[in-house]
């Protein structure tokens, strides 16, 4: 996730699959203890990039990824993608 040029916080949320946060660049620049383990949402801070890792081995099909700020979601910060 890339918010390196952004000025707002984006709680990015996956539907149907968990991920692990492996790196933060910019922003606060480091992972904190509560970010370890499996997540379905990551706080993307202003001026930072966050790398996550996941696999989609259990379920094939359509997924949703979106910002959990309702105003952002309503303005199009949402996407559908399909694992085949």
Secondary structure as GFF3:
##gff-version 3
##sequence-region A 1 84
A	DSSP	beta_strand	10	14	.	.	.	ID=ss1
A	DSSP	beta_strand	20	26	.	.	.	ID=ss2
A	DSSP	three_ten_helix	33	35	.	.	.	ID=ss3
A	DSSP	beta_strand	41	44	.	.	.	ID=ss4
A	DSSP	beta_strand	48	53	.	.	.	ID=ss5
A	DSSP	beta_strand	61	67	.	.	.	ID=ss6
A	DSSP	alpha_helix	70	74	.	.	.	ID=ss7
A	DSSP	beta_strand	78	83	.	.	.	ID=ss8
###
